[in-house]
Amino acid sequence: MFMKKLTDEVVCTYHDPVVQTKYGALRGLKTDGTYIFRGVKYAEARRFHFPTEVEPWDGVREAFQFGHVCCELNTPVPHDQFTVPHFFYPQNENCQYLNVWTQHLDEKAKRPVMVWLHGGGWFSGSSVELLAYDGENLSKTDDVVVVSLNHRLNVLGYLDLSAYGEEYRDSGNAGLADLVMALKWVHENIAFFGGDPENVTIFGQSGGGGKVVALMQTPAADAYYQRGIIQSGGPTGMGPGGAAEHRRRSRRCAELILQYLQIPPENVREIETVDWYDLAQAAMNAIWTIQNEEGGRVGWEPHPDGSYYFGHPLDFGWRKESLGKPMLVGSVLGEFSGNFGTDIGDGIKNKWSAGQIAQYAAEKFGDKAERMAALFAKAYPDRSPADVLFLDTRLRRGCLNFCRERARAGGKTWNWMFNLESPFNYGTVAWHNAEEPYVFRNAAYIEAQYIPVVSERLEDQMAGAWVAFAKTGDPNFEKIPFWPQATADSVPTMCFDETTDLRVDHDRELMEEYPDPVFKGFPGSGKMYAMFGVKPE
């Protein structure tokens, strides 16, 4: 773990292990029986070009510390640092690094491989940004190989310069190509770390969930993974205007960046050598210019081109090659309302009287307040009436629709929700990122979430289901109720909570009638402003 206390029983050794990869030898660490290799270079890349393989080396390279993370356009102090502890690391454009946790260095071990794709949209974050991402406990307890990775983000990974010549035709998908190259590295080398290259699960949260969906629509990735898990991200399509509007705005962004940097179109190659801070300033200027001109946002995300990346399946259809790969799809009860909803009263919901709850409900729902309360009580009879005020609808609706449509197309898909209320602030609805410590078995390291006995039991259920899925393509195992797949007409949901249970279409009416959320901006989070393309009110 990032914060592990070394004892007589937990000792790091530095003289071994050494693993011979396709490119050269790596020396890592062995901690409490787990082999750890950090900062492994999986690719090289020129700015705005697709990555290439690393050059082989002689001798032994150390893999003790994490590699650089991608440069961010801005890195504010996160307002949710207590509920979602962050770990910041040096940034550099040279960021194609991955990390491995494993229990074996035997090519015959063939353990399931779980490749984690970090959150932060397509514009920020890293494989080490959250303390919950550490893979040691998951690998050690469940005997799997865990891999996490960094890749190019924001303007570095997704600036569409295709209007300026064939050389930059693919610049808008450079970051996605990094992900494919990382999976290729895993496919070619993970056996040396005890993993099975033919049994790879890609999983990610928030933007990482979107990356899972994008990879499933990218033919170049098909051979490198067998199943996917999306957590609180990626279930919805491109939105108004679709690919054409996305491409238009992206090209407008490139035009504005070149103008800001005073680079004539005929000298576009100069953008490859511009200082990062100047490039970042130009990108931010382009974002705000487009917002002021048009409203909306600039999406730093892959560009559907009909060949390399086929676009979101809800917009462009389900590829048969990935439709045959099973998926887990889900979200948490509160998502952004769970820790961004403190503008309701004093935010301490479990201290409110019935009168206060009724007042806040009337302010939020108007004449639908009683109807919302009744539907919420029907769907969640075990929860406080106040929780209807903090309910996520955007991702929940998206996940339900994604599951139904994928099932309709013939894909095996299971739906889940994370509902556990944390003890923080006298009780807080599950927030965006809340499930990650349970998937990675790191709940004890998150002060705002940990509940003795309950957390350990829920880790066993949730991590256990994820690992069962990684092993077999089916999440069912002995510690949870039977979990049926979604169909085109019905979505059974495994609700991971203090008492985990299966509910079938339990919130269908609630999701159909609950008012659409109104985004008001997130307090103190410039990262979020950049993602949504709006300034806070």
C-alpha positions as CSV (number, residue, x, y, z in Angstrom):
1,M,0.0,0.0,0.0
2,F,1.0,3.6,-0.4
3,M,0.9,4.1,3.4
4,K,1.9,0.6,4.5
5,K,3.7,0.6,7.9
6,L,6.7,-1.8,7.7
7,T,6.9,-4.3,10.5
8,D,8.9,-7.5,11.1
9,E,6.2,-9.3,9.0
10,V,6.1,-6.8,6.2
11,V,9.6,-6.3,4.7
12,C,10.6,-4.9,1.3
13,T,13.5,-6.7,-0.4
14,Y,15.5,-4.8,-3.0
15,H,17.9,-7.4,-4.4
16,D,15.1,-9.3,-6.2
17,P,12.9,-10.0,-8.1
18,V,14.2,-9.7,-11.6
19,V,12.0,-10.4,-14.6
20,Q,13.1,-10.8,-18.2
21,T,10.5,-9.0,-20.5
22,K,10.4,-8.9,-24.3
23,Y,12.4,-5.6,-24.1
24,G,14.8,-6.3,-21.3
25,A,15.2,-7.2,-17.6
26,L,13.3,-5.4,-14.8
27,R,14.1,-5.4,-11.1
28,G,11.2,-4.8,-8.8
29,L,10.3,-5.2,-5.1
30,K,8.9,-8.0,-3.0
31,T,6.6,-6.8,-0.2
32,D,4.8,-9.2,2.2
33,G,4.8,-11.9,-0.6
34,T,3.7,-9.6,-3.4
35,Y,5.9,-8.8,-6.3
36,I,5.6,-5.1,-7.3
37,F,7.0,-3.5,-10.4
38,R,6.4,0.3,-10.7
39,G,7.1,2.7,-13.6
40,V,7.5,0.1,-16.4
41,K,7.8,1.9,-19.7
42,Y,5.4,0.4,-22.2
43,A,5.7,2.8,-25.1
44,E,7.5,5.9,-26.6
45,A,5.7,8.7,-28.4
46,R,6.2,12.0,-30.2
47,R,3.8,14.7,-29.4
48,F,0.5,14.3,-31.3
49,H,1.6,11.0,-32.9
50,F,0.7,7.4,-32.2
51,P,3.0,5.6,-29.7
52,T,5.7,3.1,-30.7
53,E,7.3,0.2,-28.9
54,V,10.1,0.9,-26.4
55,E,13.6,0.2,-27.5
56,P,15.1,-3.0,-26.0
57,W,17.8,-2.4,-23.4
58,D,20.8,-4.3,-22.0
59,G,21.3,-4.9,-18.3
60,V,18.7,-4.6,-15.6
61,R,16.4,-1.6,-15.1
62,E,14.9,-0.7,-11.7
63,A,11.2,-0.7,-11.4
64,F,10.9,0.6,-7.9
65,Q,9.0,3.9,-8.3
66,F,6.1,5.1,-10.3
67,G,6.6,6.7,-13.7
68,H,5.6,10.2,-14.6
69,V,1.9,10.9,-14.9
70,C,0.5,12.9,-17.8
71,C,0.6,16.7,-17.7
72,E,-2.7,18.3,-16.7
73,L,-4.1,21.6,-17.9
74,N,-4.7,22.5,-14.2
75,T,-4.3,20.6,-11.0
76,P,-6.3,22.2,-8.2
77,V,-6.4,21.1,-4.6
78,P,-9.4,18.7,-4.7
79,H,-12.3,19.7,-2.5
80,D,-13.1,16.0,-1.8
81,Q,-9.6,15.2,-0.5
82,F,-11.0,13.7,2.8
83,T,-13.6,11.5,1.2
84,V,-11.5,10.6,-1.9
85,P,-7.8,10.9,-0.8
86,H,-5.5,11.9,-3.7
87,F,-1.9,11.3,-4.3
88,F,-0.2,13.6,-6.7
89,Y,2.9,12.7,-8.6
90,P,5.4,14.5,-11.0
91,Q,3.9,15.3,-14.4
92,N,5.6,14.9,-17.8
93,E,4.5,14.3,-21.4
94,N,6.7,11.2,-21.3
95,C,4.0,9.3,-19.4
96,Q,3.6,5.9,-20.9
97,Y,4.2,3.9,-17.8
98,L,2.4,1.0,-16.1
99,N,2.6,-0.8,-12.7
100,V,2.2,-4.5,-11.9
101,W,1.3,-6.4,-8.7
102,T,1.5,-10.2,-8.7
103,Q,2.0,-13.2,-6.5
104,H,3.9,-15.3,-9.1
105,L,6.8,-14.9,-11.5
106,D,6.2,-18.3,-13.1
107,E,5.1,-18.3,-16.7
108,K,3.0,-21.4,-16.0
109,A,1.0,-19.7,-13.2
110,K,-1.5,-18.2,-15.7
111,R,-3.4,-16.1,-13.2
112,P,-6.2,-13.8,-14.3
113,V,-5.1,-10.3,-15.2
114,M,-7.0,-7.1,-14.3
115,V,-6.0,-3.9,-16.0
116,W,-7.1,-0.7,-14.3
117,L,-7.9,2.4,-16.3
118,H,-8.0,5.5,-14.0
119,G,-10.7,8.1,-13.8
120,G,-10.5,11.9,-14.5
121,G,-12.3,11.8,-17.8
122,W,-10.0,12.0,-20.8
123,F,-8.3,15.2,-19.4
124,S,-6.8,14.5,-15.9
125,G,-5.9,11.8,-13.3
126,S,-3.3,9.1,-13.2
127,S,-2.8,5.5,-12.2
128,V,-1.7,6.6,-8.7
129,E,-3.9,9.6,-8.2
130,L,-6.2,7.9,-5.7
131,L,-5.0,5.9,-2.7
132,A,-7.8,3.4,-3.5
133,Y,-6.0,2.4,-6.8
134,D,-3.2,0.5,-5.1
135,G,-3.3,-3.1,-6.3
136,E,-1.4,-5.0,-3.6
137,N,-4.3,-6.1,-1.5
138,L,-6.4,-7.2,-4.5
139,S,-3.5,-9.2,-5.9
140,K,-2.6,-10.7,-2.6
141,T,-6.0,-11.7,-1.4
142,D,-7.5,-12.9,-4.7
143,D,-4.4,-14.2,-6.4
144,V,-4.7,-12.1,-9.6
145,V,-2.3,-9.9,-11.5
146,V,-3.2,-6.3,-11.2
147,V,-2.0,-3.7,-13.8
148,S,-2.5,0.1,-13.7
149,L,-1.3,2.6,-16.3
150,N,-0.8,6.2,-17.4
151,H,-1.5,7.5,-20.9
152,R,-1.8,10.9,-22.7
153,L,-4.7,13.1,-21.7
154,N,-6.4,16.3,-22.7
155,V,-4.7,18.3,-25.5
156,L,-1.8,15.9,-25.6
157,G,-4.0,12.9,-26.2
158,Y,-7.0,14.2,-28.1
159,L,-6.2,17.4,-30.1
160,D,-7.6,16.9,-33.6
161,L,-5.0,18.4,-36.0
162,S,-6.2,16.3,-38.9
163,A,-7.2,19.4,-40.9
164,Y,-3.5,20.3,-41.1
165,G,-2.2,17.3,-43.1
166,E,-2.1,13.5,-43.3
167,E,0.7,13.4,-40.7
168,Y,-1.8,14.4,-38.0
169,R,-4.7,12.3,-39.3
170,D,-4.7,10.3,-36.0
171,S,-3.7,13.0,-33.5
172,G,-7.1,13.1,-32.0
173,N,-6.8,9.4,-30.9
174,A,-3.2,9.4,-29.7
175,G,-4.2,8.9,-26.0
176,L,-6.5,6.0,-26.9
177,A,-3.7,4.5,-28.9
178,D,-1.5,4.7,-25.8
179,L,-4.2,2.5,-24.0
180,V,-4.0,0.0,-26.9
181,M,-0.2,-0.1,-26.7
182,A,-0.4,-0.7,-23.0
183,L,-2.7,-3.7,-23.5
184,K,-0.4,-5.0,-26.2
185,W,2.5,-4.8,-23.8
186,V,0.4,-6.7,-21.3
187,H,-0.4,-9.3,-23.9
188,E,3.2,-9.8,-24.8
189,N,4.8,-9.7,-21.4
190,I,2.4,-10.4,-18.6
191,A,3.1,-14.2,-18.6
192,F,6.6,-13.3,-17.2
193,F,4.7,-11.9,-14.2
194,G,2.5,-15.0,-13.7
195,G,-0.4,-13.7,-15.7
196,D,-2.5,-15.3,-18.4
197,P,-2.4,-13.1,-21.6
198,E,-5.6,-14.8,-22.8
199,N,-7.5,-13.9,-19.7
200,V,-7.4,-10.1,-19.3
201,T,-10.2,-8.0,-17.9
202,I,-10.1,-4.2,-18.4
203,F,-11.9,-2.2,-15.7
204,G,-12.2,1.5,-14.9
205,Q,-14.2,4.1,-13.0
206,S,-15.7,7.4,-14.2
207,G,-13.5,8.4,-17.2
208,G,-11.9,4.9,-16.8
209,G,-15.3,3.4,-17.5
210,G,-15.5,5.5,-20.6
211,K,-12.1,4.2,-21.6
212,V,-13.3,0.6,-21.3
213,V,-16.2,1.4,-23.6
214,A,-13.9,3.1,-26.1
215,L,-11.5,0.2,-26.2
216,M,-14.4,-2.1,-26.9
217,Q,-15.1,0.0,-30.0
218,T,-11.4,0.0,-31.1
219,P,-10.6,-3.0,-33.3
220,A,-6.8,-2.7,-32.6
221,A,-7.5,-3.7,-29.0
222,D,-9.7,-6.7,-29.7
223,A,-7.0,-9.4,-29.2
224,Y,-5.7,-8.0,-25.9
225,Y,-8.6,-8.4,-23.5
226,Q,-11.5,-10.8,-22.9
227,R,-14.0,-8.9,-20.7
228,G,-14.8,-5.4,-19.4
229,I,-16.1,-3.7,-16.3
230,I,-17.4,-0.1,-16.2
231,Q,-17.8,1.7,-12.9
232,S,-19.7,5.0,-12.9
233,G,-18.7,6.1,-16.4
234,G,-19.1,5.6,-20.1
235,P,-22.7,4.4,-20.4
236,T,-24.0,7.3,-22.5
237,G,-23.3,8.4,-26.0
238,M,-21.9,11.6,-27.5
239,G,-25.0,13.8,-26.9
240,P,-26.4,16.6,-29.1
241,G,-24.8,16.9,-32.5
242,G,-23.0,13.6,-32.2
243,A,-19.7,12.9,-33.9
244,A,-20.1,15.8,-36.4
245,E,-20.4,18.4,-33.7
246,H,-17.6,16.9,-31.7
247,R,-15.3,17.0,-34.7
248,R,-16.3,20.6,-35.5
249,R,-15.6,21.8,-32.0
250,S,-12.3,19.9,-31.9
251,R,-11.1,21.4,-35.1
252,R,-12.2,24.9,-33.9
253,C,-10.2,24.2,-30.7
254,A,-7.1,23.3,-32.8
255,E,-7.6,26.5,-34.9
256,L,-7.7,28.6,-31.8
257,I,-4.7,27.0,-30.2
258,L,-2.6,27.6,-33.3
259,Q,-3.8,31.2,-33.4
260,Y,-2.9,31.8,-29.7
261,L,0.6,30.3,-30.3
262,Q,1.0,32.4,-33.5
263,I,1.7,29.3,-35.6
264,P,0.6,29.6,-39.2
265,P,-1.1,26.5,-40.5
266,E,1.7,25.8,-43.0
267,N,4.1,25.6,-40.0
268,V,1.9,23.3,-37.9
269,R,4.8,21.1,-36.9
270,E,6.1,23.9,-34.6
271,I,3.3,22.8,-32.2
272,E,5.3,19.7,-31.4
273,T,8.1,21.7,-29.8
274,V,6.1,24.5,-28.0
275,D,6.8,24.6,-24.3
276,W,4.1,22.6,-22.4
277,Y,3.0,25.6,-20.3
278,D,2.4,27.6,-23.4
279,L,0.5,24.8,-25.0
280,A,-1.6,24.4,-21.9
281,Q,-2.4,28.1,-21.7
282,A,-3.4,28.0,-25.4
283,A,-5.7,25.0,-24.8
284,M,-7.4,26.7,-21.8
285,N,-7.9,29.9,-23.9
286,A,-9.5,27.8,-26.6
287,I,-11.8,26.1,-24.1
288,W,-13.1,29.4,-22.7
289,T,-13.3,31.0,-26.1
290,I,-15.5,28.3,-27.5
291,Q,-17.6,28.3,-24.3
292,N,-18.2,32.0,-24.5
293,E,-19.0,31.8,-28.2
294,E,-21.2,28.8,-28.2
295,G,-21.8,27.5,-24.7
296,G,-21.3,23.8,-24.0
297,R,-17.8,22.2,-23.7
298,V,-14.8,20.9,-25.5
299,G,-14.6,17.2,-25.1
300,W,-11.1,15.9,-24.7
301,E,-12.0,12.4,-25.8
302,P,-11.4,10.1,-28.8
303,H,-12.6,10.9,-32.2
304,P,-14.9,8.5,-34.1
305,D,-13.3,8.0,-37.5
306,G,-14.9,4.7,-38.7
307,S,-11.6,2.9,-38.8
308,Y,-9.4,3.2,-35.7
309,Y,-12.2,4.1,-33.3
310,F,-15.8,3.3,-34.1
311,G,-17.5,5.6,-31.5
312,H,-19.8,4.9,-28.7
313,P,-22.0,1.8,-29.3
314,L,-25.2,3.7,-28.5
315,D,-24.4,6.2,-31.3
316,F,-22.7,3.9,-33.8
317,G,-23.8,0.4,-33.0
318,W,-22.3,-2.6,-31.2
319,R,-19.3,-4.2,-32.8
320,K,-19.7,-8.0,-32.9
321,E,-16.1,-8.5,-31.9
322,S,-16.6,-6.8,-28.5
323,L,-20.3,-7.7,-28.1
324,G,-19.1,-11.3,-27.4
325,K,-17.1,-10.1,-24.4
326,P,-19.1,-10.1,-21.1
327,M,-19.4,-6.9,-19.1
328,L,-20.3,-5.6,-15.6
329,V,-21.9,-2.2,-15.7
330,G,-22.9,-0.1,-12.7
331,S,-22.7,3.1,-10.6
332,V,-23.2,4.3,-7.0
333,L,-26.4,5.6,-5.3
334,G,-25.4,9.2,-5.0
335,E,-22.5,9.8,-7.5
336,F,-21.9,13.5,-7.7
337,S,-24.8,14.3,-5.3
338,G,-23.2,12.0,-2.8
339,N,-20.3,14.4,-1.9
340,F,-21.2,17.5,-4.0
341,G,-24.7,17.9,-2.7
342,T,-23.9,19.9,0.5
343,D,-25.7,22.9,-0.8
344,I,-28.9,21.3,0.4
345,G,-29.5,22.7,3.9
346,D,-26.5,22.1,6.1
347,G,-25.6,18.9,4.3
348,I,-26.1,16.8,7.5
349,K,-29.1,14.8,6.2
350,N,-29.4,12.3,9.1
351,K,-29.9,15.2,11.6
352,W,-32.8,16.7,9.7
353,S,-36.4,16.6,11.0
354,A,-39.3,15.3,8.9
355,G,-40.3,18.9,8.4
356,Q,-36.9,19.9,7.1
357,I,-36.8,17.0,4.6
358,A,-40.3,18.0,3.4
359,Q,-39.1,21.6,2.9
360,Y,-36.0,20.6,1.0
361,A,-38.0,18.2,-1.1
362,A,-40.5,20.9,-2.0
363,E,-37.7,23.2,-3.0
364,K,-36.2,20.6,-5.3
365,F,-39.2,18.8,-6.7
366,G,-42.0,21.3,-6.4
367,D,-45.4,19.7,-6.7
368,K,-43.8,16.3,-7.4
369,A,-42.3,16.1,-3.9
370,E,-44.8,13.6,-2.5
371,R,-44.6,11.5,-5.7
372,M,-40.8,11.4,-5.5
373,A,-40.9,10.4,-1.8
374,A,-43.4,7.6,-2.5
375,L,-41.4,6.2,-5.4
376,F,-38.1,6.4,-3.5
377,A,-39.6,4.6,-0.5
378,K,-40.9,1.9,-2.8
379,A,-37.5,1.4,-4.5
380,Y,-35.4,1.9,-1.3
381,P,-37.5,1.1,1.7
382,D,-34.4,0.6,3.9
383,R,-33.1,4.2,3.4
384,S,-33.7,7.5,5.0
385,P,-36.4,9.6,3.3
386,A,-33.8,12.4,3.0
387,D,-31.8,10.3,0.6
388,V,-34.2,11.0,-2.3
389,L,-32.5,14.4,-2.4
390,F,-29.1,13.0,-3.1
391,L,-30.0,10.4,-5.7
392,D,-28.0,10.0,-8.9
393,T,-30.0,9.7,-12.1
394,R,-27.6,10.6,-14.9
395,L,-25.3,7.6,-14.5
396,R,-28.0,5.3,-13.2
397,R,-30.3,5.9,-16.1
398,G,-27.3,5.6,-18.5
399,C,-26.3,2.2,-17.0
400,L,-29.8,0.8,-17.1
401,N,-30.2,1.8,-20.8
402,F,-26.7,0.5,-21.6
403,C,-27.5,-2.8,-20.1
404,R,-30.9,-3.2,-21.8
405,E,-29.5,-2.2,-25.2
406,R,-26.5,-4.4,-25.0
407,A,-28.6,-7.3,-23.9
408,R,-31.0,-6.6,-26.8
409,A,-28.0,-6.8,-29.2
410,G,-27.0,-10.2,-27.6
411,G,-24.2,-9.2,-25.2
412,K,-23.9,-10.7,-21.7
413,T,-24.2,-7.9,-19.2
414,W,-24.7,-7.7,-15.5
415,N,-25.8,-4.6,-13.6
416,W,-24.7,-3.5,-10.1
417,M,-25.1,-0.5,-7.7
418,F,-23.0,0.5,-4.7
419,N,-25.3,1.7,-2.0
420,L,-23.3,1.7,1.3
421,E,-23.8,4.8,3.4
422,S,-20.5,6.0,4.9
423,P,-20.2,7.1,8.5
424,F,-18.9,10.5,7.4
425,N,-20.9,13.6,8.4
426,Y,-23.4,11.5,10.5
427,G,-24.1,9.4,7.4
428,T,-23.4,10.3,3.7
429,V,-24.9,8.7,0.6
430,A,-22.4,6.8,-1.5
431,W,-20.4,9.3,-3.6
432,H,-18.5,9.1,-6.9
433,N,-15.5,6.9,-6.3
434,A,-17.0,5.3,-3.2
435,E,-16.9,1.8,-4.5
436,E,-13.2,1.8,-5.6
437,P,-11.8,1.0,-2.1
438,Y,-14.0,-2.0,-2.0
439,V,-13.1,-3.3,-5.4
440,F,-9.4,-3.0,-4.5
441,R,-9.8,-4.1,-0.9
442,N,-8.5,-0.8,0.4
443,A,-11.5,0.4,2.5
444,A,-9.5,0.4,5.7
445,Y,-7.3,3.1,4.3
446,I,-10.1,5.6,3.6
447,E,-11.1,7.3,6.9
448,A,-14.4,8.6,5.6
449,Q,-15.7,5.2,4.5
450,Y,-14.3,2.5,6.8
451,I,-16.9,0.6,8.9
452,P,-15.3,-2.3,10.9
453,V,-16.6,-5.7,10.0
454,V,-19.0,-4.3,7.5
455,S,-16.2,-3.0,5.2
456,E,-14.4,-6.3,5.3
457,R,-17.5,-8.3,4.5
458,L,-18.4,-5.9,1.6
459,E,-14.9,-6.1,0.2
460,D,-15.2,-9.9,0.2
461,Q,-18.4,-9.6,-1.8
462,M,-17.5,-6.9,-4.2
463,A,-13.9,-7.7,-4.9
464,G,-14.9,-11.4,-4.9
465,A,-17.5,-10.7,-7.6
466,W,-15.1,-8.7,-9.7
467,V,-12.5,-11.5,-9.5
468,A,-15.0,-14.2,-10.2
469,F,-15.9,-12.3,-13.3
470,A,-12.3,-11.9,-14.2
471,K,-11.7,-15.6,-13.9
472,T,-14.7,-16.9,-15.7
473,G,-16.7,-14.1,-17.3
474,D,-19.5,-14.6,-14.7
475,P,-19.6,-12.6,-11.4
476,N,-21.6,-15.2,-9.5
477,F,-19.9,-16.9,-6.5
478,E,-20.8,-18.2,-3.1
479,K,-20.8,-14.9,-1.1
480,I,-23.5,-13.1,-3.0
481,P,-27.1,-13.9,-4.0
482,F,-27.6,-15.4,-7.5
483,W,-27.0,-12.6,-10.0
484,P,-28.9,-13.0,-13.4
485,Q,-27.9,-11.1,-16.5
486,A,-29.8,-8.1,-17.8
487,T,-32.3,-8.6,-20.6
488,A,-33.8,-6.2,-23.1
489,D,-36.8,-5.8,-20.9
490,S,-35.5,-6.3,-17.3
491,V,-32.4,-5.3,-15.4
492,P,-31.6,-7.3,-12.2
493,T,-29.3,-5.1,-10.0
494,M,-26.9,-6.5,-7.4
495,C,-27.1,-3.8,-4.7
496,F,-23.8,-3.9,-2.7
497,D,-24.6,-2.6,0.7
498,E,-24.4,-3.4,4.4
499,T,-26.7,-6.2,3.4
500,T,-26.1,-7.1,-0.3
501,D,-29.2,-8.1,-2.2
502,L,-30.5,-8.5,-5.7
503,R,-33.3,-6.2,-6.8
504,V,-35.1,-6.5,-10.2
505,D,-36.2,-3.2,-11.8
506,H,-36.7,-1.8,-8.3
507,D,-36.2,1.8,-9.3
508,R,-37.6,1.8,-12.8
509,E,-40.5,4.1,-12.1
510,L,-38.3,6.3,-10.0
511,M,-35.8,6.7,-12.8
512,E,-38.5,7.4,-15.3
513,E,-40.1,10.2,-13.2
514,Y,-37.2,11.8,-11.3
515,P,-36.4,15.3,-12.6
516,D,-33.3,15.8,-14.6
517,P,-30.4,17.2,-12.5
518,V,-29.3,20.8,-13.0
519,F,-25.5,21.3,-13.0
520,K,-24.4,24.2,-10.9
521,G,-20.7,23.6,-10.8
522,F,-18.6,21.8,-8.2
523,P,-17.1,23.8,-5.4
524,G,-13.4,24.2,-5.7
525,S,-12.9,21.8,-8.6
526,G,-11.3,23.4,-11.7
527,K,-10.9,20.0,-13.0
528,M,-14.6,19.5,-13.2
529,Y,-15.1,22.9,-14.8
530,A,-12.8,21.8,-17.6
531,M,-14.6,18.6,-18.0
532,F,-18.1,20.0,-18.3
533,G,-17.0,23.2,-20.1
534,V,-18.8,25.6,-17.8
535,K,-17.7,28.0,-15.1
536,P,-19.5,27.8,-11.7
537,E,-22.4,30.0,-11.0
